[in-house]
Amino acid sequence: MEDSNKALFTIEKNSGELLIVSHSTFKGYNLVDVRTYFKDKLGELHATRKGCCFLPELWEQVVPEINKAIQQIRATTRE
């Protein structure tokens, strides 16, 4: 089986960078990859080292914890 990568959606991080969420396979494992990309002078996208890639089952554990962290940050910044 060939390793592959398929972009699922893109979020503009700032004027020069994009956050791309993709489905990738590596050595037969299905993964969810969240990575920062930048555009060069010709407008071509290039991946940076900034990002993380996990099995979907691990993302299911991580996402709720990130949401809790966001709620805690919002609660402390409202004071």
N, C-alpha and C positions, 0 to 999 in steps of 0.2 A: 504494500500500500504506500502510495506516495504522500509525503508531507504536503499540506496545503494550508491556505489562509483565505478566508472569505469575509470581507467587511460587512458588518451588519448595520451599523450606523455610525455617524460622525457628529461630533460636537465641536464647535469652535471654542478653543481654549483661550486664545488671545489673537491679536492681529497677525501673528506669524506662526501660530501652532494650532494643530487640530488634535483632538482626542478621538481615536478610532477604536471602536469595539468590534472585534472580529471573532469568528469561529475558526479555529485552526486545528489541524491534526499534526501530531508529532509522534513518531514511532507507534502509530496505531491508536493513540489516545486522543479523544476529543477534548479540546480546551477552549476556554473563553479568554481572549487576550484583550487587555485594555492598554493601549500604548499611545504615547505622544509622537506626532509626526510634525515635520516642518516642511515648508515649501522653499525650494531653492530659487535662485534668480530667474530660472526658466519656468517656474511654477510647478515643478515636479515634486511629488511627495517623497520624503525619506523618513524612515523610522528612526527614532532616537533610542537610547538605552532606557529611557524613562518609561516605566510601565510594569505590568505584572500579568502573569498568565497562570490560570488555575483550572483544575477540573471543575465542571459545572457543579458538582456536589459540594465542593469547597466554597464556591461563590455563594451558594445558597446559605451557607453559614456566615460568610463574611458580610454580605449586603445588609442583613438586619443589624449587625453590630455597627456598621458605618452609619446607618440611619439613626441608631441610638446616640452615637457620637455627635452627629449633626444636631440632634435635639438638645443634647447637653450644652453644646457650644452656643446655640441660639438662646437657651435659657439663661446662660451666664452673661451673655452680651446684652440682654434686655434690662439687666439690673442697673 
